[in-house]
Amino acid sequence: MKHFLIVVFLCSFMTGYSQTFVPIFNGKDLSGWTNNGTELWYVDKNELVCESGPDKQYGYLSTNKSYKNFELRLEFKQEANGNSGVFFRSSIEGVKISGWQCEVAPLNQHTGGIYESYGRGWLIQPDSTREKFLKEGKWNKMKIRVVGDQVTTWLNGHEMISLSDPIIGKGNGFIALQIHDGGGIKVRWKNIEIAEIE
């Protein structure tokens, strides 16, 4: 047992990675977040809800803190059109966001893929055989790991993509949840927590 603990400690030290996750949504209100746009963000039953408003435009709820290297875990449920996403290392002016999005979308629309907004567009999409891991109308578990220029995403325990990109490696900024434009969007989020990686 002693040798096992030493190995675990050394691996953690060498990678600079800690499994200490802290919640970034408190289940009560939007403390620590900023609403960008006129779309709706509110708390219901200890869950964070995003919903299209009358303007039917893009909307973003961004963290007040920037995160460079991290592992993010969360759960989402698409109650209506689930076209949304999780942005990382991003910045915003009005509702024009610059950064990278881990896609959250209806079935067969590339949930877990990485899209660069106002830049190169799709960088990588999951293999078509992985699209089936999305549970329509049910809670889904997503994990996003961003370290240096490496991005890996998981959906319900299945690795969706792994990407190495030098431009992402230079990025820094907040994490944000998205409401897509067009109206009819409603997604619930819960258990949003993050472990920063040195």
C-alpha positions in Angstrom: 0.0 0.0 0.0 2.8 2.4 0.9 4.5 1.9 -2.5 1.2 2.3 -4.3 0.6 5.7 -2.6 4.1 6.8 -3.5 3.5 6.0 -7.1 0.2 7.9 -7.2 1.8 10.9 -5.6 4.7 10.9 -8.0 2.4 10.5 -11.0 0.3 13.4 -9.8 3.4 15.5 -9.1 4.9 14.8 -12.5 1.8 15.6 -14.5 0.8 18.5 -12.3 -2.7 17.2 -12.3 -5.0 17.2 -9.3 -8.4 15.4 -9.0 -9.7 18.2 -6.8 -12.9 19.3 -8.4 -14.8 22.3 -7.3 -18.4 23.4 -8.3 -18.7 26.5 -10.5 -22.5 26.5 -10.4 -24.0 26.6 -6.9 -27.4 25.3 -7.7 -29.1 28.4 -6.3 -28.3 31.4 -8.5 -25.9 32.7 -11.2 -23.2 33.9 -8.9 -19.8 33.7 -10.6 -21.3 33.9 -14.1 -22.2 36.7 -16.6 -25.2 36.7 -18.9 -24.2 37.9 -22.4 -27.2 38.7 -24.6 -31.0 38.7 -24.1 -31.7 35.0 -23.9 -32.9 33.4 -20.7 -30.7 31.8 -18.0 -32.3 30.8 -14.7 -32.2 28.3 -11.9 -35.0 25.7 -11.5 -35.0 22.7 -9.1 -31.2 23.4 -8.4 -30.5 23.1 -12.2 -29.3 25.7 -14.5 -31.7 26.3 -17.5 -31.0 28.0 -20.7 -34.0 28.9 -22.9 -34.5 31.0 -26.0 -36.1 34.4 -25.3 -38.2 36.6 -27.6 -35.2 37.8 -29.6 -34.2 34.2 -30.6 -30.6 35.2 -30.8 -27.3 33.7 -29.6 -26.8 33.9 -25.8 -23.9 33.0 -23.6 -23.5 32.5 -19.9 -19.8 32.9 -19.1 -17.7 32.4 -16.0 -16.2 35.5 -14.4 -13.0 33.6 -14.1 -10.6 32.5 -16.8 -9.4 28.9 -17.0 -6.3 27.8 -19.0 -5.7 24.1 -18.2 -8.5 22.1 -16.6 -10.9 19.2 -16.6 -14.5 20.1 -16.7 -17.4 17.8 -15.8 -21.1 18.5 -16.2 -24.4 17.0 -17.0 -27.0 18.3 -19.5 -30.5 17.3 -20.6 -32.0 18.6 -23.9 -35.7 19.3 -23.2 -36.3 20.9 -26.6 -34.0 21.7 -29.5 -30.7 21.0 -27.7 -28.4 23.0 -30.0 -26.0 24.4 -27.4 -22.4 24.1 -26.4 -19.6 24.6 -23.9 -17.0 27.2 -24.8 -13.5 27.3 -23.4 -10.5 29.7 -23.5 -13.0 32.2 -24.9 -13.7 36.0 -25.0 -16.7 38.0 -26.0 -17.9 41.3 -27.3 -21.6 41.7 -27.1 -22.7 38.3 -28.3 -19.8 37.7 -30.7 -17.7 35.0 -29.0 -14.2 34.1 -30.0 -12.9 30.7 -28.8 -13.6 27.0 -29.0 -16.8 25.1 -28.4 -17.4 21.6 -27.4 -20.6 20.9 -29.3 -23.8 20.0 -27.5 -26.5 19.3 -30.1 -29.3 17.0 -31.2 -28.6 13.4 -32.2 -26.2 13.0 -35.1 -25.1 16.6 -35.0 -21.7 16.1 -33.6 -22.0 16.4 -29.8 -18.5 16.3 -28.3 -16.8 17.8 -31.4 -14.8 21.0 -31.4 -15.8 24.1 -33.3 -13.8 27.3 -33.6 -16.2 30.4 -33.6 -15.5 33.2 -36.1 -12.4 31.3 -37.3 -11.7 27.9 -38.8 -15.1 26.4 -38.1 -15.2 22.7 -37.4 -11.8 21.4 -36.2 -12.9 17.9 -35.5 -16.2 15.9 -35.3 -16.7 12.6 -33.6 -16.7 9.5 -35.7 -20.3 8.7 -36.8 -20.4 5.5 -34.8 -20.0 7.6 -31.6 -23.0 9.8 -32.2 -25.2 7.1 -30.6 -23.8 7.8 -27.1 -26.0 10.8 -26.8 -29.2 10.1 -24.8 -32.0 12.1 -26.2 -34.3 13.7 -23.6 -32.2 12.2 -20.7 -29.3 13.4 -18.6 -25.9 13.1 -20.3 -22.5 13.3 -18.6 -19.8 15.3 -20.4 -16.2 15.7 -19.6 -13.8 18.1 -21.3 -10.1 18.1 -20.7 -7.9 21.0 -22.0 -4.2 20.9 -21.3 -1.7 22.9 -23.4 -2.7 22.3 -27.0 -4.5 19.0 -26.3 -8.3 18.7 -26.0 -10.2 15.5 -25.2 -13.9 15.1 -24.7 -16.0 12.3 -23.3 -19.8 11.7 -23.5 -21.4 9.3 -21.0 -18.0 7.7 -20.4 -17.0 7.3 -24.1 -14.1 9.3 -25.6 -15.6 11.4 -28.4 -12.5 13.2 -29.8 -8.9 13.9 -29.1 -7.3 16.9 -30.7 -3.9 18.6 -30.6 -3.9 22.2 -32.0 -1.2 24.9 -31.5 -3.7 27.7 -31.8 -5.8 26.4 -29.0 -2.6 26.0 -27.1 -2.1 29.8 -27.2 -5.7 30.6 -26.1 -6.9 31.7 -22.7 -10.2 32.9 -21.4 -13.5 31.9 -19.8 -15.8 28.9 -20.0 -19.3 29.6 -21.4 -22.5 27.8 -22.1 -24.4 28.7 -25.3 -27.9 29.2 -26.4 -28.0 28.8 -30.2 -30.0 31.3 -32.3 -33.2 30.5 -34.0 -35.5 30.0 -31.0 -36.9 26.9 -29.5 -33.8 26.0 -27.4 -34.1 24.6 -23.9 -31.3 22.8 -22.1 -30.8 21.9 -18.4 -27.4 21.7 -16.8 -26.3 20.5 -13.4 -23.2 19.2 -11.5 -20.9 21.7 -13.2 -17.5 21.3 -11.6 -13.9 21.9 -12.6 -10.4 20.8 -11.6 -7.6 23.2 -12.6 -4.4 21.7 -13.8 -1.1 23.5 -13.2 
